[in-house]
């Protein structure tokens, strides 16, 4: 958890399922090529208490995602911050 990355990409799928919601998105790399990424959020019941629904993120939405990447170098991360398509940070946990 000592390393963090911030990525801007386009949602390809949002799975609002237990035990953890999954966000799939594409990011343009330095060469301009699309890279498929996956991010994991907390449980849907916790996201619901923070105001989320299964329609909070939709295919085609442009988002900025920040979090802790996988140690093995795969394109996956534990999401710690997510800025939605309207430019507003989405609450990831209930207050």
Backbone as a printed PyTorch tensor [residue, N CA C, xyz], in Angstrom:
tensor([[[  0.8070,  -1.2060,   0.0000],
         [  0.0000,   0.0000,   0.0000],
         [  0.8500,   1.2710,   0.0000]],

        [[  2.1680,   1.1380,  -0.1070],
         [  3.0210,   2.3150,  -0.1090],
         [  3.0640,   2.9900,  -1.4740]],

        [[  2.7150,   2.2780,  -2.5320],
         [  2.7390,   2.8360,  -3.8720],
         [  1.3180,   3.1780,  -4.3170]],

        [[  1.1630,   4.3290,  -4.9840],
         [ -0.1370,   4.7100,  -5.5350],
         [  0.0290,   5.1500,  -6.9780]],

        [[ -1.0250,   4.9790,  -7.7440],
         [ -1.0670,   5.4550,  -9.1230],
         [ -2.3860,   6.1950,  -9.3350]],

        [[ -2.3890,   7.1080, -10.2900],
         [ -3.6080,   7.8000, -10.7020],
         [ -3.7340,   7.6300, -12.2000]],

        [[ -4.8980,   7.1620, -12.6360],
         [ -5.1340,   6.8560, -14.0410],
         [ -6.4230,   7.5180, -14.5120]],

        [[ -6.4310,   7.9930, -15.7430],
         [ -7.6510,   8.5150, -16.3500],
         [ -8.0520,   7.5460, -17.4380]],

        [[ -9.3050,   7.1110, -17.4010],
         [ -9.7360,   6.1220, -18.3690],
         [-11.2210,   6.1580, -18.6310]],

        [[-11.6720,   5.1900, -19.4100],
         [-13.0700,   5.0660, -19.8040],
         [-13.6290,   3.7510, -19.2750]],

        [[-14.7640,   3.8290, -18.6060],
         [-15.4100,   2.6420, -18.0310],
         [-15.8380,   1.6920, -19.1440]],

        [[-15.4720,   0.4170, -18.9960],
         [-15.9310,  -0.6180, -19.9200],
         [-16.9540,  -1.5400, -19.2550]],

        [[-16.9110,  -1.6120, -17.9000],
         [-17.8810,  -2.4350, -17.1560],
         [-17.8270,  -2.0290, -15.6880]],

        [[-18.9770,  -2.0710, -15.0320],
         [-19.0750,  -1.8190, -13.5990],
         [-19.9340,  -2.9150, -13.0100]],

        [[-19.3400,  -3.7360, -12.1510],
         [-20.0550,  -4.8610, -11.5410],
         [-20.2860,  -4.5550, -10.0650]],

        [[-21.5320,  -4.2660,  -9.7500],
         [-21.9520,  -3.8990,  -8.3940],
         [-22.3610,  -5.1830,  -7.6730]],

        [[-21.3520,  -6.0120,  -7.3530],
         [-21.5960,  -7.3480,  -6.8260],
         [-20.7670,  -7.5950,  -5.5660]],

        [[-21.2090,  -8.5650,  -4.7710],
         [-20.4550,  -8.9870,  -3.5940],
         [-19.3530,  -9.9410,  -4.0190]],

        [[-18.2580, -10.0250,  -3.2940],
         [-18.0030,  -9.3170,  -2.0430],
         [-17.4780,  -7.9130,  -2.2360]],

        [[-16.9640,  -7.5750,  -3.4310],
         [-16.4500,  -6.2360,  -3.6980],
         [-16.8740,  -5.8060,  -5.0890]],

        [[-17.3020,  -4.5600,  -5.2170],
         [-17.6520,  -4.0180,  -6.5280],
         [-16.3850,  -3.9540,  -7.3870]],

        [[-16.5550,  -4.1870,  -8.6770],
         [-15.4390,  -4.2160,  -9.6180],
         [-15.6420,  -3.1450, -10.6870]],

        [[-14.5820,  -2.4290, -11.0080],
         [-14.6060,  -1.4030, -12.0450],
         [-13.5960,  -1.8140, -13.1150]],

        [[-14.0490,  -1.8940, -14.3510],
         [-13.1820,  -2.2250, -15.4730],
         [-13.1130,  -0.9990, -16.3800]],

        [[-11.8940,  -0.6270, -16.7900],
         [-11.7310,   0.5740, -17.5860],
         [-10.4990,   0.4580, -18.4740]],

        [[-10.4770,   1.2740, -19.5360],
         [ -9.3160,   1.3110, -20.4190],
         [ -8.5780,   2.6320, -20.2170]],

        [[ -7.2680,   2.5480, -20.3250],
         [ -6.3810,   3.6930, -20.1490],
         [ -5.4500,   3.7410, -21.3490]],

        [[ -5.1890,   4.9280, -21.8730],
         [ -4.2030,   5.0860, -22.9430],
         [ -2.8150,   5.0990, -22.3130]],

        [[ -1.9210,   4.2280, -22.7940],
         [ -0.5480,   4.2100, -22.2650],
         [  0.2960,   5.2720, -22.9760]],

        [[  1.5800,   5.3220, -22.6820],
         [  2.4730,   6.3260, -23.2530],
         [  2.5750,   6.2420, -24.7730]],

        [[  2.2870,   5.0680, -25.3270],
         [  2.3500,   4.8640, -26.7750],
         [  1.0050,   5.1520, -27.4520]],

        [[ -0.0130,   5.5430, -26.6570],
         [ -1.3390,   5.8170, -27.2090],
         [ -2.1930,   4.5820, -27.3860]],

        [[ -1.7230,   3.4470, -26.8650],
         [ -2.4530,   2.1870, -26.9780],
         [ -3.3680,   2.0070, -25.7670]],

        [[ -4.5070,   1.3540, -25.9760],
         [ -5.4290,   1.0670, -24.8880],
         [ -4.8970,  -0.0640, -24.0150]],

        [[ -4.9460,   0.1380, -22.7090],
         [ -4.6180,  -0.9020, -21.7360],
         [ -5.8650,  -1.1640, -20.9000]],

        [[ -6.1860,  -2.4310, -20.7050],
         [ -7.3270,  -2.8100, -19.8660],
         [ -6.8830,  -2.8430, -18.4060]],

        [[ -7.6350,  -2.1650, -17.5480],
         [ -7.3770,  -2.1370, -16.1120],
         [ -8.6140,  -2.5990, -15.3690]],

        [[ -8.3740,  -3.0720, -14.1480],
         [ -9.4470,  -3.4930, -13.2520],
         [ -9.1890,  -2.8640, -11.8970]],

        [[-10.2470,  -2.3640, -11.2810],
         [-10.1330,  -1.8200,  -9.9360],
         [-11.1670,  -2.4370,  -9.0320]],

        [[-10.8110,  -2.5640,  -7.7710],
         [-11.7140,  -3.1660,  -6.7960],
         [-12.0850,  -2.1180,  -5.7500]],

        [[-13.3810,  -2.0900,  -5.4240],
         [-13.9080,  -1.2010,  -4.3900],
         [-14.3530,  -2.0290,  -3.1950]],

        [[-14.9450,  -1.3920,  -2.2360],
         [-15.4790,  -2.0750,  -1.0680],
         [-16.7940,  -2.7720,  -1.4360]],

        [[-17.4550,  -3.3490,  -0.4620],
         [-18.7000,  -4.0860,  -0.6790],
         [-19.8300,  -3.1420,  -1.1210]],

        [[-20.7320,  -3.6350,  -1.9730],
         [-21.8460,  -2.8040,  -2.4390],
         [-22.7050,  -2.2260,  -1.3020]],

        [[-22.8760,  -2.9730,  -0.2080],
         [-23.7040,  -2.4240,   0.8720],
         [-23.0520,  -1.1940,   1.4970]],

        [[-21.7350,  -1.1630,   1.5770],
         [-21.0400,   0.0260,   2.0880],
         [-21.1270,   1.1640,   1.0850]],

        [[-20.9820,   0.8490,  -0.2030],
         [-21.1120,   1.8790,  -1.2270],
         [-22.5270,   2.4500,  -1.2490]],

        [[-23.5330,   1.6010,  -1.0480],
         [-24.9220,   2.0650,  -1.0050],
         [-25.1330,   3.0850,   0.1010]],

        [[-24.5370,   2.8370,   1.2560],
         [-24.6530,   3.7800,   2.3690],
         [-23.9510,   5.0950,   2.0680]],

        [[-23.0100,   5.0670,   1.1200],
         [-22.3050,   6.2840,   0.7050],
         [-22.9920,   6.9460,  -0.4920]],

        [[-24.1490,   6.3850,  -0.9220],
         [-24.9340,   6.9970,  -1.9870],
         [-24.8150,   6.3670,  -3.3620]],

        [[-24.0720,   5.2760,  -3.4800],
         [-23.8950,   4.6170,  -4.7690],
         [-25.1010,   3.7620,  -5.1430]],

        [[-25.2710,   3.5350,  -6.4580],
         [-26.2110,   2.5520,  -6.9960],
         [-25.4790,   1.7870,  -8.0920]],

        [[-26.1520,   0.8020,  -8.6570],
         [-25.5350,   0.0460,  -9.7480],
         [-25.4020,   0.8810, -11.0170]],

        [[-25.9740,   2.0990, -10.9990],
         [-25.8890,   2.9900, -12.1530],
         [-24.9800,   4.1930, -11.9010]],

        [[-24.2030,   4.1660, -10.8150],
         [-23.3010,   5.2810, -10.5250],
         [-22.2440,   5.4270, -11.6130]],

        [[-21.7360,   4.3150, -12.1070],
         [-20.7740,   4.3110, -13.2090],
         [-21.3850,   3.5440, -14.3720]],

        [[-21.2080,   4.0920, -15.5700],
         [-21.7790,   3.4650, -16.7570],
         [-20.7170,   3.3310, -17.8420]],

        [[-20.8970,   2.3450, -18.6980],
         [-19.9880,   2.1400, -19.8220],
         [-19.8600,   3.4360, -20.6130]],

        [[-18.6190,   3.8160, -20.8920],
         [-18.3560,   5.0350, -21.6500],
         [-18.0380,   6.2480, -20.7930]],

        [[-18.3190,   6.1860, -19.4830],
         [-17.9920,   7.2910, -18.5800],
         [-16.4800,   7.4620, -18.4990]],

        [[-16.0240,   8.7120, -18.5020],
         [-14.6110,   9.0120, -18.3030],
         [-14.3970,   9.2980, -16.8250]],

        [[-13.4470,   8.5900, -16.2210],
         [-13.1940,   8.7090, -14.7860],
         [-11.6960,   8.8360, -14.5260]],

        [[-11.3710,   9.3260, -13.3430],
         [ -9.9940,   9.3290, -12.8610],
         [ -9.9640,   8.4430, -11.6300]],

        [[ -9.0820,   7.4660, -11.6500],
         [ -9.0190,   6.4580, -10.5990],
         [ -7.6480,   6.5160,  -9.9330]],

        [[ -7.6380,   6.5280,  -8.6150],
         [ -6.3890,   6.4830,  -7.8660],
         [ -6.4190,   5.3420,  -6.8780]],

        [[ -5.2830,   4.7040,  -6.6930],
         [ -5.2520,   3.6100,  -5.7430],
         [ -3.9210,   2.9000,  -5.7040]],

        [[ -3.9530,   1.7660,  -5.0210],
         [ -2.7520,   0.9560,  -4.8230],
         [ -2.6950,  -0.1470,  -5.8690]],

        [[ -1.6520,  -0.1400,  -6.7420],
         [ -1.5510,  -1.1550,  -7.7860],
         [ -1.0970,  -2.5050,  -7.2390]],

        [[ -1.3740,  -3.5370,  -8.0250],
         [ -0.9350,  -4.8840,  -7.6690],
         [  0.5940,  -4.9450,  -7.6580]],

        [[  1.1450,  -5.7080,  -6.7310],
         [  2.6010,  -5.8330,  -6.6260],
         [  3.2080,  -6.6060,  -7.7900]],

        [[  2.4010,  -7.4820,  -8.4200],
         [  2.9300,  -8.3190,  -9.4960],
         [  2.9590,  -7.6210, -10.8560]],

        [[  2.5720,  -6.3420, -10.8960],
         [  2.6320,  -5.5940, -12.1400],
         [  1.4060,  -5.7010, -13.0270]],

        [[  0.4370,  -6.5180, -12.6410],
         [ -0.7870,  -6.6180, -13.4350],
         [ -1.5500,  -5.3050, -13.3610]],

        [[ -2.3950,  -5.0590, -14.3280],
         [ -3.1700,  -3.8250, -14.3930],
         [ -4.4130,  -3.9110, -13.5080]],

        [[ -4.1810,  -3.9980, -12.2260],
         [ -5.2650,  -4.0540, -11.2600],
         [ -4.8830,  -3.2180, -10.0460]],

        [[ -5.8850,  -2.6310,  -9.3870],
         [ -5.5880,  -1.8280,  -8.2110],
         [ -6.7520,  -1.8230,  -7.2390]],

        [[ -6.4320,  -1.5080,  -5.9880],
         [ -7.4230,  -1.2820,  -4.9480],
         [ -7.7180,   0.2120,  -5.0060]],

        [[ -8.9440,   0.5640,  -5.3480],
         [ -9.3060,   1.9570,  -5.5720],
         [ -9.4490,   2.6990,  -4.2430]],

        [[ -8.7430,   3.8260,  -4.1340],
         [ -8.7910,   4.6900,  -2.9500],
         [ -9.4640,   6.0210,  -3.2420]],

        [[ -9.5070,   6.3990,  -4.5440],
         [-10.1490,   7.6470,  -4.9510],
         [-10.6960,   7.4600,  -6.3490]],

        [[-11.8970,   7.9890,  -6.5870],
         [-12.5070,   7.8770,  -7.9000],
         [-13.2460,   9.1790,  -8.1970]],

        [[-12.8510,   9.8380,  -9.2650],
         [-13.5060,  11.0600,  -9.7090],
         [-14.4150,  10.6760, -10.8700]],

        [[-15.6970,  10.9680, -10.7110],
         [-16.6940,  10.5680, -11.6880],
         [-16.6730,  11.3980, -12.9550]],

        [[-17.5690,  11.0750, -13.8900],
         [-17.5990,  11.7580, -15.1830],
         [-17.9480,  13.2430, -15.0790]],

        [[-18.5690,  13.6590, -13.9780],
         [-18.9200,  15.0720, -13.7880],
         [-17.7890,  15.8730, -13.1370]],

        [[-16.6450,  15.2050, -12.8770],
         [-15.5040,  15.8790, -12.2760],
         [-15.5230,  15.9290, -10.7610]],

        [[-16.5400,  15.3310, -10.1560],
         [-16.6720,  15.3240,  -8.7040],
         [-16.1620,  14.0090,  -8.1360]],

        [[-15.4510,  14.0800,  -6.9990],
         [-14.9790,  12.8640,  -6.3260],
         [-16.1860,  12.1100,  -5.7800]],

        [[-16.2190,  10.8120,  -6.0320],
         [-17.2930,   9.9550,  -5.5090],
         [-16.9120,   9.4770,  -4.1150]],

        [[-17.8610,   9.5110,  -3.2330],
         [-17.6120,   9.0420,  -1.8650],
         [-17.5140,   7.5200,  -1.8880]],

        [[-16.4160,   6.9970,  -1.3340],
         [-16.1900,   5.5500,  -1.3590],
         [-16.6230,   4.8710,  -0.0560]],

        [[-16.8010,   5.6540,   0.9920],
         [-17.1800,   5.1070,   2.2830],
         [-18.2110,   6.0270,   2.9160]],

        [[-19.0590,   5.4460,   3.7330],
         [-20.0410,   6.2880,   4.4230],
         [-19.3250,   7.1440,   5.4690]],

        [[-19.8410,   8.3280,   5.6970],
         [-19.2720,   9.2110,   6.7200],
         [-19.9310,   8.9640,   8.0570]]])
